[in-house]
Amino acid sequence: MKWFLILWAGPVLLLTSWYGLSYYDMSFGFFMLTRQTHDLVFQIYGHVLGIPPETIPPLVARAIAFDSLIVFAIIGFRKRRQIAAWWRQRQTSREEISLPSEESLSRAP
C-alpha cells in the first residue's frame, strides 16, 4: 500500500510542482521551469490532441481529482474495519459525555 501511494503521489507532486513553478516563471535557472517552456508544452499537447492549449490544465486537474478519489476509495475500502471501529468508538465516547446537572449551573440573571 505504501508503494501504491508513492507511485500515485510522486507523479502528481512532480506535475503540480512543475506546473506551478513554470506558470509563475520561477525557473531558478532551469529552462524546463520557464514560462516559455510551459506555453510550448501546452501548445504541443494541444496540437497533438487537437484541442486549444488553454483547455488542457482544467482537464488534467479533473483527471487528478478523479484519480485521487479512486485512490482514496481503495484506501478506505482496505481500511474499512479500522475506520468502522474508530467511528463506533467515537460515537460511544460522544454518548458518554454528560452535561452538567441543573444544580451546578450558575444562577446568574
Helices and strands as residue ranges (DSSP letters): H 2-23, G 31-33, H 35-49, G 53-55, H 56-78, H 80-96, G 102-104
